[in-house]
Amino acid sequence: MLTLNLENFMIELKDGSLKNVGPTNKSATAKLFAVEDAGAREFGDKRVKLVFEDDEGNEIQVALFPEQARAIADDLADLEESSPIFDE
C-alpha cells in the first residue's frame, strides 16, 4: 500500500500539460507498506539506489550517497544485535 501526503499542492492541467500553480512551498511524504521486494544498486557515478516495491506494483526509489548507505547498514547491524525483531 502506497500513501502520499501532499502539502500545499496545486497544479493546473491545460492542453494535456501539468503546470505548477501558486508558490513553491510544496512538500510531500510517501510511505510504502507491505514491501515485497527490496534491493540496492549503483546509481550514476556516486550514489546507491535503494528500490522498494509492493505486491501492487507501487515503487519507491531512494538515491543515497555512500556514507548515507553505510549509516543505514550500520543501523541495521545495530538492530540485528539488539532488537527482538531479528530473532527467528
Number of C-alpha atoms within 10 A of each C-alpha: 14 16 11 10 10 12 11 12 15 13 11 12 11 8 6 7 8 10 11 12 12 12 9 9 8 12 10 10 9 10 11 15 13 12 17 11 12 13 10 14 11 13 14 9 6 10 17 19 18 17 15 20 20 17 12 11 13 14 17 16 13 12 18 16 12 14 11 13 17 12 11 12 12 12 11 14 12 11 13 13 10 11 11 9 8 10 8 4
